[in-house]
Amino acid sequence: MDSRSISSGDCRTQSDMWATSPSPHPLHLRRPPPPPFLVRRHNKRLDRIAASQDPLTALTRVLWGRALPPAQLVLAVRHGWTAAWQLLMRQLAPSDPSTGAFTRTPARFPAVAGEPSSRLHLYVGLPCPWAHRTLVVRALLGLEARLPVSVAVPGDDGAWSFTPGSPDRLYGKRKLREVYTLRSGGFEGRASVPMLWDAERREVVCNESIEIVKFLCGLVGDGAGGLDLWPPELRQDIDRWYGLIYPSINNGVYRCGFAQTQEAYDAAATELFGALDKLEAHLAGSRYLCGDRLTLADVCLFTTLIRFDLVYNTLFRCTRRKLAEYPSLHAYTRDIYQMPKVAETCDTEAIMAGYFKTLFPLNPGGIQPLPPATCDRESLLRPHGREALSSAADTPLEAAAVS
Ligand SMILES: N[C@@H](CCC(=O)N[C@@H](CS)C(=O)NCC(=O)O)C(=O)O
């Protein structure tokens, strides 16, 4: 029988029967059982419904027909659902209990301490904007041969894992946490990416992205063409920009997405779009944040911008505007995307899956939307026209274009 052929009359009958079915109250237990023909008819009806559709639909049809679930049930599920969301969010994205604002857990190894050996290994995950910073710097500085990389993927439990297609190239471990625990002092805390590992000392060098990229700028790679992303004369300027970008944009999108109260979200979203407006105005007259030279400040901004319309705009509710609606910021993003080797570090599919499928509390159904057309490779390779803003005739990065 087709499920559509169950009439609303049928359904009402089901609901009524359910409503008047014997209660467990002791007085009612003494009631004589219904005649066998009625029980048979009732059971047959249930069988028909169950056979005609998937078990969950069948159950809801038996319980409340085609009507909406009873109000009490809706309310109970709503409270239970919210409580479960809060519980998961507490663990995924700890917040300030008094405001509901996301408070990022500090990295366990926030600074490069001592003198690392020359046997370094980089652990990253492609969805992660913080890890992406290290991949961009590694590529731009030509550190690929000097700094091997292992790419972890989000496991079903949300923890960074390795697969046969994306293995731990150093130890063949299954989880990133297992690598962290190889250090002699053991490991407690969050096994996050990026993580720079010293293979000789079996020690974490650092797991704070901004410190890792500064450290990488001190390594000499092949083919960097004299590029310095952290030049001494611009450090003050870079730090000043980073002081705006990090709290309001890099972490700002997370503060929107992980806010646990309306007030916390409102504050984060207002700050985020205020900062984007400021950058839009600045970048209308300046090719990069610190003038004509690409620096670490740009790399740190880029890895958030490239994810903006793909995930933050929708999943994290950064909705006031899309990146594509900011002419200068969008062209600036394309400018950096088109630098040699940068596009290869951007993996749209991994980014979208990493957020929409892994951040379960924000997207319980796990449905991944279509990527916006403005995020397609072809669209990002459109001319950006920003060369005109550069006074330096020929920067090392302009020598080659992404094909
Ligand atoms: N402060 C760190 C943040 C890194 C971070 O939050 N990474 C996320 C992925 S985007 C992570 O690995 N999270 C795993 C966890 O917190 O357990 C940095 O900038 O390096």
The ligand as an SDF file (V2000), in Angstrom:
LIG
                    3D

 20 19  0  0  0  0  0  0  0  0999 V2000
   45.8040   28.7330   18.0890 N   0  0  0  0  0  0  0  0  0  0  0  0
   45.9070   27.7020   17.1860 C   0  0  0  0  0  0  0  0  0  0  0  0
   44.4950   27.2480   16.7920 C   0  0  0  0  0  0  0  0  0  0  0  0
   44.5600   25.9700   16.0330 C   0  0  0  0  0  0  0  0  0  0  0  0
   43.1920   25.2900   15.9780 C   0  0  0  0  0  0  0  0  0  0  0  0
   42.2330   25.6890   16.6270 O   0  0  0  0  0  0  0  0  0  0  0  0
   43.1240   24.2400   15.1630 N   0  0  0  0  0  0  0  0  0  0  0  0
   41.9140   23.4610   15.1000 C   0  0  0  0  0  0  0  0  0  0  0  0
   41.5620   23.1300   13.6630 C   0  0  0  0  0  0  0  0  0  0  0  0
   41.0060   24.5310   12.7760 S   0  0  0  0  0  0  0  0  0  0  0  0
   42.1540   22.1410   15.7700 C   0  0  0  0  0  0  0  0  0  0  0  0
   43.0790   21.4340   15.4490 O   0  0  0  0  0  0  0  0  0  0  0  0
   41.2810   21.7820   16.6890 N   0  0  0  0  0  0  0  0  0  0  0  0
   41.3180   20.5110   17.3410 C   0  0  0  0  0  0  0  0  0  0  0  0
   40.9920   20.6540   18.7780 C   0  0  0  0  0  0  0  0  0  0  0  0
   40.8970   21.7930   19.2530 O   0  0  0  0  0  0  0  0  0  0  0  0
   40.8570   19.6320   19.4280 O   0  0  0  0  0  0  0  0  0  0  0  0
   46.6840   28.1700   15.9940 C   0  0  0  0  0  0  0  0  0  0  0  0
   46.4770   29.2820   15.4830 O   0  0  0  0  0  0  0  0  0  0  0  0
   47.5240   27.4040   15.5620 O   0  0  0  0  0  0  0  0  0  0  0  0
  1  2  1  0
  2  3  1  0
  2 18  1  0
  3  4  1  0
  4  5  1  0
  5  6  2  0
  5  7  1  0
  7  8  1  0
  8  9  1  0
  8 11  1  0
  9 10  1  0
 11 12  2  0
 11 13  1  0
 13 14  1  0
 14 15  1  0
 15 16  2  0
 15 17  1  0
 18 19  2  0
 18 20  1  0
M  END
$$$$
